[in-house]
Amino acid sequence: MTDTHIDLPQDQPCAFCDYLSGRRAFTVLGRNDVVAVLVTREQRGMGHVLVVPTRHYPTLLEATTAERHALIDTVAACAEAIDAAYERPGIAVWQNNGTAAHQAIGHLHFHVAGTLPGGGTDFGEVTEVPVQQTDAIAQRLQDAGFSLT
């Protein structure tokens, strides 16, 4: 753990670790030893996914150089697949560190989403979609060429 002043969410057990372990149902688009891509049930944009490290740590400050490189390469691969699958005029990428920056889950994650029809993404309350719908989003992104190496 890095010595930091960042206030972190208190969310034990970690939802992302539960998803990655299979303890809770969730759509995993791809995974390797370093990173995983989850299709979030809170679709704030078109094809909204989360890029997470497979190792649990809360913020970007704890990532190793290799992890940072793998994360950003995966973010770019997700953006390419979202562009191909949804043909959106924009792709949003965001990442929050600490509760003051609106981090809700204390496991580092990047959001990648195609913009909505009216532009931007939805930062308000969104209804969670069922896993069957996130599975269909994953299939669409795989059909568009997403793969995690």
Order of alpha helices (4+ residues) and beta strands (2+ residues): alpha-beta-beta-beta-alpha-beta-beta-alpha
